[in-house]
């Protein structure tokens, strides 16, 4: 069984490799990749593996970008912390979906399932998957799984006021002023969050419209805002983002 792992978290990739070795001594991990770019390059140059273990959010973007550039017709086991709507989409398309942190028993069950289905692997419809996930905003996160010490907590997106980064560390601020460490960069979060609900105002902030209390026009027509909960940091909209920000605020669908 030749297996390709596409996972940008080093610890998670190492754990998957270890579990695979314990589950199936004959399993061969042909490569471990961490980005859309490296995955596309490898898939274009190599024979498809028997199975791919794939995370959804990779180092340089969403894994669905891979399907736009490379035809994949082998079974895929998705391993990630995505919301329940996405789980249903995967099930409809007969694709295994394992929540992180992946349990050995669940991985073993998924491998057995694909062993039974491998004769019909070419029938997997990933285009339908893409369409289903993007329908009615289904491709956007409805909650985030946060690792806090040895525990994992599910945080509802609707409870988040804004995301803030300082010294490359992302902090999540909730409406009731609770603070949590973020596992994603702001660039990654931009692709995960519903643009109707959140806007990237500058390099440091992604804000929810519900968090904006007041706004002021400052030099060069830039807009500065007062957020709730309050924070001692630059909360002005970058000059190149002012026009799309105003459009976002006045969009009736938001």
Buried (B, 14 or more C-beta within 10 A) or exposed (E): BBBBBBBBBEEBBEBBBEBBEEBBEEBEBBBBBBBBBBBBBBBEEEEBBBBBBBBBBBBBBBBBBBBEBBEBEBBBBBBBBBBEBBBEBBEEBBBBBBBBEBEEEBBBBBBEBBBEBBEEBEEBBBEEBBEBBEEEEBBBBBBBBBBEEEEEEEBEBEBBBBBBBEEEEBBBBBBEEEEBEBBBEBEBBBBBBEBEBBBBBBEBBBBBEBBBEEBEEEEEEBBBBEBBBEBEEEBBBBEEBBEEBBEBEEEEEB
